[in-house]
Amino acid sequence: MDQNKRNKILDFLDQQYPNVGCELWYRKDYELLIAVLLSAQTTDQSVNKVTPILFKKFPRLEDLANAPIRSIENTIQSIGLFHTKAKHIKALAATLIKNYQGKVPSDKSQLISLPGVGVKTANVIRSELFNIPEIAVDTHVFRLAWRLGISKKSDSVEVTEKKLRKYFPQDRYIKLHHQLIHFGRYACQARKPNCVGCRLQTICKEPNKNLEKPLINRG
Ligand code: SF4
């Protein structure tokens, strides 16, 4: 492992994003779980617009478990995949009440067994609610990992997570996850990254992707 490169990445992220955290709005453990579930293939801002309304309309887990699917759908219909997500929310609420006394479990296999919860969501919950060192690989983290040469573009999400865990020290996982998401969301975007002045250009696999290509001289 190239320790200089690793330190360069960590120093850069610390300078750019010294105090970053979860951008999803929540007050209770299950509210975060539902917010993360809703955030699949949509932005945190879109989720933050509907969750206060959803949790006001259904203030307890029991209310969500007993709600007609159509009523949940109506509340979250501005979010992509809302039919499936409404079903998952209702089933999730019922499962938490039935099997976990209404509390969100910290165990990874228990989390993954919940309706609509995959490895990424489980990792977010474990790090955000329980302070357990995890790196959740979302679309931004996945892209950054290969752009920075830590993984390959062809790697699966699981392999990317393994490589990130091996590459960075465990006590940095939680902060690093938030920093990579912020960098990917606000600077190193998929299509138009803001490469001008980026101090990771020398290690990046796709530097200046967004700069206009010089015109070919056809004369
Ligand atoms: S040079 Fe551009 S693509 Fe590479 S890490 Fe920096 S912002 Fe991202």
Residues whose N, C-alpha, C, O or C-beta is under 5 A from the ligand:
A	BS01	SF4	A187 C188 P193 N194 C195 C198 L200 Q201 C204 E206 P207 N208
